[in-house]
Amino acid sequence: MTNTHLNTTLGDFCPKDVFANHPDNPLTESEFNWLFKNRDANGFKEAFVRVNARKFLVHIPSFTQCLADRRGA
C-alpha cells in the first residue's frame, strides 16, 4: 500500500491519463509514461495509487516532491 501524507484531500489526486497532459505536469506525455512504467526503480512509486487493475491515480504533491528530489531542487 502506498503511504500518503496525513492531510491528503481528494483534490490532491488526478487520474493518470488526465495528469499526463495536465498543466501542472512539466513533463511530456512520453516522459511521464516512462516514469510511470519504471516507478518501482526510479523512486516514483509513492506518487501513484492503484485503483484497480488498469486505473491509477497520481498523488500530485508526492509526484512533485519526487520530481524535485530527482532533479536536485
C-alpha positions in Angstrom: 0.0 0.0 0.0 1.2 3.5 -0.8 1.9 5.9 2.1 0.4 9.3 1.6 0.5 12.4 3.8 -1.8 12.6 6.7 -3.6 15.7 5.5 -4.3 14.4 2.0 -7.6 15.5 0.3 -9.4 14.1 -2.7 -8.3 17.2 -4.7 -4.6 16.0 -4.4 -5.3 13.1 -6.7 -5.7 13.1 -10.5 -6.3 10.2 -12.9 -3.0 9.1 -14.5 -4.2 9.5 -18.1 -5.5 13.1 -17.3 -2.4 14.1 -15.4 -0.2 13.1 -18.4 -1.5 16.2 -20.2 -2.2 18.4 -17.2 -0.7 21.9 -17.0 0.9 21.0 -13.5 2.9 18.3 -15.2 6.1 19.7 -16.6 7.0 16.5 -18.5 6.0 15.4 -21.9 3.5 12.6 -22.2 6.2 10.1 -23.2 8.5 11.2 -20.3 5.6 10.8 -17.9 4.7 7.4 -19.2 8.3 6.3 -18.9 8.4 7.4 -15.2 5.2 5.5 -14.6 6.4 2.3 -16.2 9.7 2.4 -14.2 8.2 3.8 -11.0 9.5 0.9 -8.9 13.1 1.5 -9.9 13.1 5.3 -10.1 11.5 6.3 -6.8 8.1 7.5 -8.2 6.2 4.5 -6.7 4.9 6.7 -3.9 3.3 9.1 -6.4 0.9 6.5 -7.9 -2.1 4.9 -6.2 -3.6 1.8 -7.8 -7.4 1.9 -8.0 -7.9 -1.3 -10.0 -6.0 -3.4 -12.5 -5.9 -0.7 -15.1 -6.6 2.5 -13.3 -4.1 4.6 -11.3 -4.3 8.0 -9.7 -1.4 10.4 -9.3 -0.9 12.0 -5.9 0.2 15.4 -7.2 2.1 16.5 -4.0 4.1 13.3 -3.9 4.7 13.4 -7.7 6.1 17.0 -7.5 8.2 16.1 -4.4 9.7 13.0 -6.2 10.3 15.2 -9.3 12.1 17.8 -7.2 14.2 15.2 -5.4 15.2 13.6 -8.8 16.1 17.0 -10.3 18.0 18.1 -7.2 15.8 21.0 -6.3 
